[in-house]
Amino acid sequence: QVQLVESGGGLVQAGGSLRLSCAASGRAFSSYTMAWFRQAPGKEREFVAAISWSGVSTDTADSVKGRFTISRDNLKNTVYLQMNNLKPEDTAVYYCAASKKTWSYYQSHTSENDYWGQGTQVTVSS
């Protein structure tokens, strides 16, 4: 079992930055593919970014490419999402997810997640 707890959300003006953290409990964190998703009001949950178990490989949605960066620290059992140049359309609840799937498989199967956090609200004002 893995428990995920997100933090770092809040209210920020357009153009600002936030860094989200996702702390994982339980063993074998370093073996999981980790990802961030978001869900805006009235919309479906969407993929934002993912990172391989080693942190060497990452994937980012086109909508945030160049602005958001995912990283992880396996010694701290934590995955991060650095969000720069935030836009009002980035407003959403952001969720952390852990997947047992291999990186190569997960890249085309981002819906296959085994654990979810409770989410953290990010609000970007114009």
N, C-alpha and C positions, 0 to 999 in steps of 0.2 A: 504494500500500500504506500502511496505517496500523497501527502497533503501539500497543497500549494496555496500560498498566501501572497496576494498582490498588495503593493503599496506604492505611493508616489503620485497618485492622481491628484487633481485639483483644478482650480480655475486659473486660466492664463489668457493673456491677450494674444491676438493674432500676431505671428512673428516670433513669439516666445518659445521657450523650451521647457521640457519636463523630462525626468528620467524615472521610468517605472521599474520597480523591482519585483521579483517573484521568488520568494524563499520557499524551498522545498524541504520537507521533513521525510525521514525514511532513508533507507539505504539505496544504493545503486543509482543515485541521481545522475551520476556521470555517464550512465549507460543509456539514458533517455534522450531521444530527440525532443527538443523543447520548442514551443511556439507561442506567439501572441496572436490573439484574435480580437476583434472589436464588434460591438453591436450598437448601432445608432437607433434612436426611437423609431419604431415603425419599419425597421429594416431587418434583414436577416444577418446573422453573425457572419463576418467575413474574415478571411485570413489576412494577417498583417505581415508576419515575418516568422522564420524558423531558423533553428541552428542545430548543427549536428552534435553528437555527444562530445566530440573533442573540441568543438568551437571553431574548427578550421573552415567548415562550410556553412554558408548562410544563404537564405533565400528571402527576398523581400517583394511584397506586392508592388505593382507598378504605381499605384496611387500614392505610395509613400517613399518610393525609391529616391535616394539622394537626400532624403530628409530624416528618415528613421534608421537607426542602427541597432541590431540585436547582438548581444554578447552574453557570455556566461563565465562564471567563476566556479569551477567544480569543487574547489576547496571550501568555498562558502555555501555550496548548494544553492546558488542563486543565479537567475537569469535576468538580464536587464533589457530595457527598451529605451534607448535614447531618442527623444523626439525633438527635432529642431524645426524652426520655421513653421510652427503650427498654424493650421488654418481652421476656420470655423467648421468646415466639413469633417475635421478630425474628431469632433465632439462625439463621444460614445462611451460606453462601458468597455473597458479593456480587460480581457481575460488571458490568463496564462494557462497553457496546456502542456501535458507531458505524453509522449507516445513511445510505446515499446518498439515501434517499427524502425527498421533500419533507415538511414538517411536516404539512400537511393530509392527506396520504396516510398517513403513519406513524401518526397518532393511531388509526386503525382497522386498522393492520397492524403491530403492534408486534413480530411475530415475524420481520419482514423486516430483519434486521441483516447487515451486511457484514463487520464485524470484531468480535472479542471479546477481552477481556483474560483473564488467567489466574485471576482471582478473588482475593478476600481474605476471610478468615474473620472473622465477627462472632459472638461468643458473649455472650449476656446471661444472667447468673445471677439467680436469684430470691432 
